[in-house]
C-alpha cells in the first residue's frame, strides 16, 4: 500500500494501484489495462456469468469481475493460456446461438462480435448447433431475440420497471436455460428505457423497435477501432 492508501498490484508486470474493495477488472480499467468481459457492468453487482474475464491471480484462475484487488497481488491477463480460454468461450457463444452478423442491427456495436475480431476468430472451431429459439415481439418498444442471447444476465440485473425485473431466467441448465421477458412489464417501458435496454445488452438480443440502422455500418463503435482501445489509451 502506498502513502495515498492505494493498494499496489501488478498486471502482466505493469505496476498498478487500486482502491480498497475495487475489483480487478475495474482497477485494471483505471490503470489503462483492458480485461475483456461480456457480463460486467461497472457499478452493478458482478455475476461472473461469461467467464471471459478469467485472469490468473498468483497462479490461480479467477474471474476479474468478482475478485477484489489485494495488496501485492500479481495478475496475469494477456498470456497465451488465457487468450486460448477466451477464444474457446467466444467460439461456444457463437455456435450455441444463431448469430448472423450482417443482418443484425447491433453489428458494429456488438461486444461479442468485437471480441471475435480482437482475437482474430474468423471461423469457430466447434460445430454450429442451430438451436430453435423464440423471438418475443409482444412489447410496444422492444423485442427480445433469444437466438442472439448469450445468457450474460446484464438485462436481468439492470432492467427494471416499477421495482420489478423485466427479464428473468427460465428453465434449468444446459439447453433448457433461457432468458425470458415479462410481457406486461416490457410493454410499460418508455422509448428511452427501451433504448437503454438495447444499449445494456452486449449483443443483439434486445433491440428497440423501429431503430432501423440509424448509424450506418462502417461508422459504428467497433467498426474502426478494436474493443478495449479506449481503455488502453488511458
C-alpha positions, 0 to 999 in steps of 0.5 A, a space after each residue: 500500500 502506498 502513502 495515498 492508501 492505494 493498494 499496489 498490484 501488478 498486471 502482466 508486470 505493469 505496476 498498478 494501484 487500486 482502491 480498497 474493495 475495487 475489483 480487478 477488472 475495474 482497477 485494471 480499467 483505471 490503470 489503462 489495462 483492458 480485461 475483456 468481459 461480456 457480463 460486467 457492468 461497472 457499478 452493478 453487482 458482478 455475476 461472473 456469468 461469461 467467464 471471459 474475464 478469467 485472469 490468473 491471480 498468483 497462479 490461480 484462475 479467477 474471474 476479474 469481475 468478482 475478485 477484489 484487488 489485494 495488496 501485492 497481488 500479481 495478475 496475469 491477463 494477456 498470456 497465451 493460456 488465457 487468450 486460448 480460454 477466451 477464444 474457446 468461450 467466444 467460439 461456444 457463444 457463437 455456435 450455441 446461438 444463431 448469430 448472423 452478423 450482417 443482418 443484425 442491427 447491433 453489428 458494429 456495436 456488438 461486444 461479442 462480435 468485437 471480441 471475435 475480431 480482437 482475437 482474430 476468430 474468423 471461423 469457430 472451431 466447434 460445430 454450429 448447433 442451430 438451436 430453435 429459439 423464440 423471438 418475443 415481439 409482444 412489447 410496444 418498444 422492444 423485442 427480445 431475440 433469444 437466438 442472439 442471447 448469450 445468457 450474460 444476465 446484464 438485462 436481468 440485473 439492470 432492467 427494471 420497471 416499477 421495482 420489478 425485473 423485466 427479464 428473468 431466467 427460465 428453465 434449468 441448465 444446459 439447453 433448457 436455460 433461457 432468458 425470458 421477458 415479462 410481457 406486461 412489464 416490457 410493454 410499460 417501458 418508455 422509448 428511452 428505457 427501451 433504448 437503454 435496454 438495447 444499449 445494456 445488452 452486449 449483443 443483439 438480443 434486445 433491440 428497440 423497435 423501429 431503430 432501423 440502422 440509424 448509424 450506418 455500418 462502417 461508422 459504428 463503435 467497433 467498426 474502426 477501432 478494436 474493443 478495449 482501445 479506449 481503455 488502453 489509451 488511458 
